[in-house]
Amino acid sequence: MTDNNQQERFAAIHITGADRIAFLQGQLSNDLRQLQPDQPLLAGWSNPQGRLICTLWVVDWQDATWLLLPNELQ
């Protein structure tokens, strides 16, 4: 059986504020200083013990940072 409803698989979290990159730098595995508007970054989010919770895409768009992650982790 194929799930054709791709929209509901992912959630988008919208993050704004002047310190958003500094905050996310401490939360995610990739170097967010390299984030460019035309290049999404793949990053990992881990718990305090270092276990991977999920991988997600980080996107810089319209003066905000967006995290695209599995819907069940929103």
N, C-alpha and C positions, 0 to 999 in steps of 0.2 A: 504494500500500500504506500502511495506517495503522498506526502503532505504538500499541497500546492499553496498553502497560506504562509508565504515567507514573511509577511509583514509582522506577524505576531511572534516570531522567533527572537527578535531583537528589540531592545529598549534603548532609548537615547536619554542620557542625563546631561542637562545643560548647566554649565558652570560659568559664572561671570565674576568679575572683580579683578582689580589690579594685581592681587597676589595669587591668582588661580594657578599659575604655572609653578610657583614656588611651593604651594600647598600640594599639588599633584606630584611634584618631583619626589616628595617624601613618601608618597603612597604607591607609586607605580614603578615598574622595573626599567622602563626605557628612559633615556635622557631627554626630557621634554624641552630642554633648551634648543633642541634640533627641530622642534615642531614648526612646520611651514604651512601656510594656507593651502598650498597645492599638493601636499604630501602627508597623508595620514600616517600615524605611527602605530605599530602593533606593540602592545605593552601587556605585562602581566600584573595582576593584583594578587598579593599574597597576604596570608594572615600573619600575626606577630611571630609565629613559629617558623615562618618561611615557606609554608605549604601554599601552592598555587590555588587560588580560589577560582580564577577565570582568566582567560586572555580577552583583550578588548581592543578596539580601535580608538585612537585619540585623534580628534579632528579639530583644527582651528578654523572657525567659520563665523563670520559676522560679529567680530569683536567678542567672541566667546569660545570656550572649549567645550567640545561635545565628547562624551564617552558612549561608545556603541558596544553594548554587551548583551549576553543572553537575557532574554526577558525575565526568566525566573529569578535572576539576581538583582533586578532593579531596586 
